[in-house]
Amino acid sequence: MPRRHKRSEEHENHERWLVSYADFITLLFAFFVVMYSLSSVNEGKYRILSDSLVSAFRSVNVNESGQQIVLPPTVVTLPSPSPVALNRSPRDDAAEARRSAQVQRMQDMAESIRRVLEPLTRSGQVSVTEGAHGITVEINASVLFRAGEAALGPAAAAPLEAVAQVLAGADFPVTVEGHTDDLPISTFRFPSNWELSSARASSVVRLFVESGVTADRLTAAGYSDQRPIANNLIEEGRARNRRVTIRMETMFAESEPSPPGRIRPDDPIRSILPESTVPAA
């Protein structure tokens, strides 16, 4: 009898899943490539493709026998996108006009202050700056006060009265700040730099009131040595930190918003809403 040969057992492949996994990764990569290509459309190429498709569909026709009839190409002009015009109401225009007038007044007031303090600004004892929050005037304390004192000196009255004349013609709030260096002080009148800085700011406010600035616009604040602008370790820096700051707070109020659920009569949206949905003014 012929011998029967045992079939060798086939070796089981445990890595067949890698083939399916590789196919899946390849398809996933192709999917992301297609999605990326769709997300970045070239506007010029898209317009060319659109014109070609429109021209092709307009140029070919089919008769009853099934034969194609080629028509002369038709030039199609696509309208160019026009920018959306901003709808501005008369109320917005009025608010913008008021804002422009306030900005001009602030600039004129800053120039007037620079003019009346020109000798001190030229010597570096006074600086006048304009910013988003208004006008800031920095005056070195040595121009106004003697060391350790809060009473205004005789030479301080003239420049401060000139500034007061400029402020009296406006209606902006004014804050006067007193600042000192970090050297401690301990006297009967001024136990610390807090009292000294506050008293100096109050002296300037009192002179402004006597010179015609209404008291309800004025605020006095003392900051002691807590807001230095220079290094207190050297004498030049301490001299700069001893100062009085006058701030004209020319913040501009925004236009008052409409009440919730109400539509202004001049609002463009009223023209596209049905009459039944427009609330009464």
C-alpha positions in Angstrom: 0.0 0.0 0.0 1.3 3.4 -0.8 2.3 5.5 2.2 0.2 8.4 3.1 2.2 11.5 3.6 1.0 13.8 6.3 0.3 17.2 5.0 2.5 19.7 6.8 0.4 22.0 8.8 0.2 25.5 7.2 1.8 28.2 9.2 -0.9 30.7 10.4 -0.2 34.3 9.5 -0.9 36.5 12.5 -0.1 39.7 10.7 -2.8 39.7 8.0 -4.5 42.6 9.8 -1.7 44.9 8.7 -2.9 44.8 5.1 -6.4 45.9 6.0 -4.9 48.6 8.4 -2.6 49.9 5.6 -5.5 50.1 3.2 -7.6 52.0 5.8 -4.8 54.5 6.4 -4.3 55.0 2.7 -8.0 55.7 2.2 -8.1 58.0 5.2 -5.1 59.9 3.8 -6.8 60.2 0.5 -10.0 61.5 2.2 -8.1 64.3 4.0 -6.3 65.3 0.8 -9.6 65.6 -1.0 -11.1 67.6 1.9 -8.1 69.9 2.0 -8.3 70.5 -1.8 -12.0 71.4 -1.5 -11.3 73.8 1.4 -8.8 75.8 -0.5 -10.6 76.9 -3.7 -8.7 79.2 -6.1 -11.2 81.9 -6.9 -9.7 82.6 -10.3 -9.7 78.9 -11.3 -13.2 78.5 -10.0 -14.4 81.4 -12.1 -12.8 79.9 -15.2 -14.4 76.5 -14.5 -17.8 78.1 -13.9 -17.6 80.1 -17.2 -16.6 76.9 -19.1 -19.4 74.9 -17.7 -22.0 77.6 -18.4 -20.7 78.0 -21.9 -20.7 74.3 -22.6 -24.3 73.8 -21.4 -25.5 76.8 -23.4 -23.7 75.7 -26.6 -25.0 72.1 -26.9 -28.6 71.1 -27.6 -30.2 67.8 -28.6 -32.9 67.5 -31.3 -35.7 65.0 -31.4 -33.5 62.5 -33.4 -30.9 62.4 -30.7 -28.3 64.3 -32.6 -26.4 67.1 -30.9 -26.7 70.6 -32.3 -23.8 72.8 -31.6 -24.8 76.4 -31.0 -22.4 79.4 -31.1 -20.8 80.0 -27.8 -22.5 82.6 -25.6 -20.3 84.9 -23.5 -21.6 85.0 -19.9 -20.5 87.9 -17.7 -20.8 87.2 -14.0 -21.5 90.2 -11.8 -18.6 91.3 -9.7 -19.2 91.3 -6.0 -20.0 94.8 -4.7 -19.0 95.8 -1.2 -21.8 96.1 1.3 -22.6 99.7 2.1 -22.6 100.6 5.7 -26.0 101.7 6.8 -25.5 104.7 9.0 -28.4 106.4 10.7 -28.6 110.2 11.4 -28.2 109.4 15.1 -24.8 107.7 14.4 -23.7 110.7 12.3 -24.7 113.1 15.1 -22.7 111.0 17.6 -19.7 111.0 15.4 -19.9 114.8 14.9 -20.1 115.3 18.7 -17.1 113.0 19.1 -15.0 114.9 16.5 -15.9 118.2 18.2 -14.7 116.9 21.6 -11.5 115.7 20.1 -10.9 119.1 18.5 -11.6 120.8 21.8 -9.2 118.5 23.6 -6.4 119.3 21.1 -7.1 123.0 21.4 -7.0 122.8 25.2 -3.7 120.9 25.1 -2.1 123.5 22.8 -3.4 126.3 25.1 -1.8 124.7 28.2 1.5 124.2 26.4 1.4 127.9 25.4 0.8 129.2 28.9 3.4 126.9 30.4 6.0 127.3 27.6 8.9 128.6 29.8 8.4 125.6 32.2 8.0 123.0 29.4 11.2 124.4 27.7 13.2 123.9 30.9 11.8 120.4 31.4 9.9 121.2 34.7 6.5 120.6 33.0 5.4 118.0 30.4 2.0 118.0 28.6 0.9 114.8 26.9 -2.3 113.7 25.1 -3.6 110.1 25.2 -6.7 108.0 24.8 -8.0 109.1 28.2 -7.3 112.8 27.9 -4.6 115.3 28.7 -2.0 114.8 31.4 0.1 117.7 32.8 3.1 116.7 35.0 4.6 119.6 37.1 7.7 119.1 39.1 7.0 119.7 42.8 10.0 122.0 43.1 8.2 124.5 40.9 5.2 124.6 43.3 6.3 123.8 46.8 9.3 124.0 49.1 10.7 120.8 50.5 8.4 119.1 53.0 5.7 121.8 52.5 2.2 121.8 51.0 1.6 125.5 50.7 2.0 126.9 47.2 4.9 129.2 46.7 4.6 132.7 45.2 6.1 131.6 41.9 3.6 128.8 41.6 0.4 131.0 41.5 1.0 132.5 38.0 1.4 129.2 36.0 -1.4 127.4 37.9 -3.8 130.4 37.4 -3.0 130.3 33.7 -3.8 126.6 33.6 -7.0 127.3 35.5 -8.2 129.8 33.0 -7.9 127.2 30.3 -9.7 124.6 32.4 -12.5 127.0 33.3 -13.6 127.2 29.7 -14.2 123.4 29.4 -16.4 120.9 31.1 -14.1 117.9 31.4 -13.5 116.3 34.8 -10.2 117.2 36.3 -8.2 115.1 38.8 -5.2 116.5 40.6 -2.7 113.9 42.0 0.1 114.5 44.5 3.2 112.3 44.4 6.3 112.1 46.5 9.6 110.2 46.6 10.2 107.3 49.0 12.1 109.2 51.6 10.0 109.1 54.8 8.6 112.2 56.5 7.4 112.5 60.0 6.2 116.0 61.1 3.3 117.3 63.2 1.4 118.2 60.0 2.5 115.4 57.8 3.0 112.1 59.7 3.8 110.4 56.4 4.1 111.0 52.6 0.4 110.1 52.3 -0.7 113.3 54.1 1.9 115.4 52.3 0.9 114.2 48.8 -2.8 114.7 49.6 -2.3 118.2 51.0 -0.3 119.2 47.9 -3.1 118.0 45.6 -5.7 119.8 47.7 -3.7 123.1 47.5 -3.8 123.0 43.7 -7.5 122.2 43.7 -8.2 125.1 46.0 -6.4 127.5 43.7 -8.3 126.2 40.7 -11.6 126.8 42.5 -10.5 130.3 43.4 -9.5 130.9 39.7 -13.0 130.0 38.4 -13.0 126.2 37.8 -16.2 124.7 39.2 -15.7 122.5 42.2 -17.9 119.7 41.0 -15.4 118.9 38.2 -12.4 118.7 40.5 -10.9 115.7 42.5 -7.8 115.7 44.7 -5.9 112.5 45.3 -2.6 111.7 47.1 -0.6 108.7 46.1 2.5 109.1 48.3 5.5 107.2 46.8 3.4 104.4 45.3 3.5 105.5 41.6 7.1 106.5 40.8 8.1 107.4 37.3 11.9 107.2 38.0 14.4 105.4 40.2 14.2 106.4 43.8 17.8 105.2 44.5 19.3 108.4 42.9 18.6 112.0 43.6 17.6 112.8 40.0 15.0 110.1 40.1 13.6 111.2 43.5 13.3 114.7 42.1 11.2 113.5 39.2 9.0 111.5 41.5 8.1 114.6 43.5 5.5 116.0 41.3 1.9 117.1 40.8 -0.2 115.5 38.0 -3.2 117.2 36.5 -5.4 114.9 34.4 -8.2 116.1 32.2 -10.4 113.1 31.7 -11.8 113.6 28.2 -13.4 110.2 27.8 -16.0 110.2 25.0 -19.4 108.6 25.7 -20.6 106.1 23.2 -24.0 106.5 21.6 -26.9 105.2 23.7 -28.0 101.8 22.5 -31.6 101.1 21.5 -33.8 99.4 24.2 -34.0 95.6 24.0 -36.7 94.4 21.6 -37.3 97.8 20.0 -36.3 98.8 16.4 -35.5 102.4 15.7 -37.7 104.1 13.0 -34.6 104.7 10.8 -33.3 101.1 11.1 -32.9 99.6 7.6 -34.2 96.2 8.9 -37.8 97.7 9.1 -37.9 97.7 5.3 -37.5 93.9 5.1 -39.8 92.8 8.0 -43.5 92.3 7.6 -45.6 95.0 9.1 -47.1 92.5 11.7 -43.6 91.7 13.0 -42.4 95.3 13.5 -43.0 96.5 17.0 -44.6 99.9 17.5 -42.1 102.7 18.0 
